[in-house]
Amino acid sequence: MEPDYKAIGSRIKAARLSRGMSQAELAKQAGISPATLGRIEEGQSRLRLPAFVNLAQALSLPMEALLRDNGKAAAQRALDR
């Protein structure tokens, strides 16, 4: 089963925005270019595992929160801690 890259990208974007981060800030922390992050957030790029791990860490979220449909709820819970 192919991952839903568009949904994952949307969750990454939502988490970034909820933290008040720019694409440039998150991209720098994750070690990717802002253009790559933009493609990831739009679901136009397949997300490689190292970048995914770095993005989750930069957002202080468990990877599962970005993978699952309940990612928005999990992301909010992580923010509320």
N, C-alpha and C positions, 0 to 999 in steps of 0.2 A: 504494500500500500504506500503510495506516494504521499509525503507530508504535504499539508496545505500551506504552501509558502506564503500565500497572500494573507491567510489568517495569522500566521506566526508574525509576519511583518507588521500587521495591524496591531498586534499585542505589543510588539517591541516599540512601535511608535507611541501607543497609548501610555506605556510605562515611561518612556522618555519625556513625553509632554507632562505627565503627572508630576514629574520631578523638576520640571522647569528647565530641562536641558535642551540645548540646541543639537542639531545633527552633528555639527563640528565637534562639540564637547564629547558627545557619546562616542563618535567615531574615533577620536583621539584616545579616549580611555580604553576602547576595545581594540585598538591597533589596526583599524581599517580606514579607508578613505571616506570622506563625507559622501562622495558619489556612490560608493558601494553601499553605504548605509541607506541612502535614498532608494536605491534599487531593491534592497532587502525589505525596507518598509512598504514598498509598493508591490511586493511579491513578484518582482521581475527578475530576481536572481535567486539561484539555489544557494542556500545558506550552508557553508561548510562548517563542520563540527568545531574547529578551533575558534572561528569567528563567533559561532553561537555561544560557546562557553564564555568567551570574553565579554560578549554583550550581556549575558545573564549576570556575570560577576559585576560588570560596570553598573548595571541597574540594581544590584543587590537583590536579585530574585533567584529562586530556584529555577533550574531549566524547565522543570515540569510546568511552572506557571506560564511559560511562554509557549509550550507545546499543546496544552489542553484547552478545550473550549471554555473551561472555567478559569482560564488564565487571568481574565480581568478581575474576577473576584479574588483570586490568589494574589495578584499584584496589589490590589487594594489592601488586603490583609497585611502584606509585607510592609506596606507604607504606614499602616496604622501602628506598627510595633514600636 
